[in-house]
């Protein structure tokens, strides 16, 4: 069962990404010109996506993969090119609509609108949640990762916002903007604390690779969980 704090934050994210930020995300995830700040975010996201894809098998034929929080579908499409059967889900119907429009002919991705934790999505070989959990508090993040891991056979790859002085400063500045103009807050977490929560929530899984990507106004850390055989 989802916690109240998870549901409240999820509903805010749905409203923000489906209404307030659609145009910005459409441009950010395309080749359209963007300003200097967003250019660093685009470059950082490209680097993080390449990192996560690099942790997956090059040949995904016969593997079922969940892109949890797929946005406009860039990671999902690359996984499909490698042969994966991809289910890609996002809270925003508008972003999912953009993802469907951008899907090249000859590729198939099962794009859906909804909650990434929906057990009706079935079981997977790999789950990737790139920057889709960074708005949740650490306990909710750990419980979400456990829910994803419970229906995964191979690996769970996800990102979190590491607690750093620079990120804390940007977080504080963001609070100065009028409430109506704010994006849902990113929740920086300490890796050591997150690992302790994961050890408690998902005890059958162990952390493997980790890598931080920092580029201008983008900072995110990837963590891979694998079964503790």
N, C-alpha and C positions, 0 to 999 in steps of 0.2 A: 504494500500500500504506500502511495506517495505521501510524504510529509506535507503539512500545510505550507511550510516555507518553500518547498519545491514547487507546489502547485501555484502559489502566488507569483513566484518569479517566472515560472513557465508562461503564465498568462500575460505577464508584462512583456516578456520577450516576443510572444506571438503578436501582440499589438504593435510593438515597436518595429519589428522586422517586416510586418505585413503592411504597414501604413507609413510610418514616419521615415524609415530608412530605405525604402525600396529603390528609389532612384539612385541614391548614393551607392548601394550595393550592386545595383545593375552596372554602374560605370566602373566600380572598383574591380569587378570580376570580369571585365571585358578589356579590349584594347583601347578603349576611349581615353583621351587625355584626362589626367587628374592633377590636382595641385600637389605641391611639394610634400606635404604631410601625408596625404593619402598615397602618394607614390611610394613612400617608405613602408606603409602598411601593405600595399600590394606586393612589394618585393619581399617583405617578411613572410607574408602568407604563401607566396610562391615557394620560398625556401622551406617553410614548414611542411607544405604539401609534398614537396619532393623528399623530405626526410621520412615522412610516414610511408610514402609509396616505396621508398628504398628499404623499409623494414618488412615489406610484404614480398612473397615470392614473385619472381619475374614472370613466371607462368602460373596464372591463376585458373587455368582450365579445370572445370569440375569443382571449383571452390565457390561457396556461397558467402557473400560479403555484405555487411550492413554499413552503409555510410550514414551515421547517426548525426543528424543536423547538417544535411547536405548542401544547404544554400542553393546556389545556382548550378551545382552538380559537377564542378571541375574535377574533383577527386574521383567521383563515381564514374565519370566517363573514362578516365585513364584506367581504372580497375577493369572496366568492361573491355577496353582494348586489349588487356592482358588475358581475357578469356573468362573473367569471373561472372557468375550470376549475381548481379548487384541489385539489392533493394536499397533505395536512397530515400530518406524521410526527413521532412522538415516541418516546423510548426507553421511556416508562412505559405499559404496557398499561392501568393503572388510570386515568391521566389521559386517555388516548385514549378509554377507555370513558365517562368523564364528558363528553368533548367530543361523542361520538356521542349521548348522552342529551340534551344541551342543544341539539342541532341543530333549529331550527324546521322545521315542515313547509313544504314548498315550496322549501327550499334543499337543495343537494347539495354535500357536501364529501367527497372520498375520504380518509377518515382511516385512517392506517396506523401500525403499531407497528414500529419499527426504527431504523436508523442513517440520519441525514440525508444521509450521503455515499454511500449505496448507488447505484451507477450504474444499477441496474435501474429506478430511478424515472423515467428518461428525461430529456428535454430540456424546458426551460422558457423562457418569456419574461421572467419575473421570479422572483427568489428573495428571501425575507425570512427572516432569522435573528435574531429579537428575543430577546436575553439568553440565547441557547442556546450561545454560544461563550465566555461570560465566565468559565467555569471552566477553560478551557484556556490553557496557556502560549502566549506570543506566537508562537513558531515553529509550534506545532501549529495555532493559530488561522489563521495566514497560509496554511498548507498546506490547511486545511479550506476557506477562502474560495476558494482556487485551484480545488479540486476542484468546488466549487459553480459557480464561474464557467465552468469548462470545458464545462458543459452548459446554459449560459444565454445567451440571445440579447440580452436587453435590459439589465436592471440587477440588481445584487446589493446588497441592503440588509442590513446587519448592525450589531450593537452590540457594544461592548467596554467594560470598566470602566476609565475613565481613571485614571492614577496621580495621585492628589491627596493632600495631607496628611490630610484628613478620612477618605478611604477607607482609607488606610494604617493610620490609628488604629483604625478599626472592624475591619479585618482582623486587627490585633494582638490586640484584645480577644477576637475570636472564637476565637483559639487557646487562651484560658484555659478554655474550656468543656471538660468531659469529652469524650474522643474520640467516644464513642458518641452524643453529642448534637449533634455538629457537622454543619453542612451542608458539602458539598464546597466547599473554599475558592474564593472568587473570585480571579482572577489579574489584579490591576491592571497595565496596560501603558501605556507612554508612546506617545503618538500618533505622534511623529516616528519612533520605532523601528519601530512597526507599519507605518507607511507605507514605510519602507525594505524591510522584509520583503516587503510586498505588491508593491513594485516589482520585487523579485527573483523572487518566486514567480509572480505574475500580471502579467507585463510587458505583456500585451496589454490591460490594464485600467487605468483611471486613477481616482483619487479625485475625486468631485464634491462634493456637498453633505455637510456635517457639522453636527451639532447635539448639544449636551449637555442632558440633562434631569436636574435635581437637585431632589429634594423630600424633605426629612427624611432618612430612612435609605435612600433610593433615589438612586443616581447611576449614570448610564449614558450613553454617547455613541454616537450613530448615525453611520454612515459609508456613503455611497453610492458604489458602483463602477459605472462605465459603460465600454463598449468604447472603446478608444483608436483610433478610425477614422483 
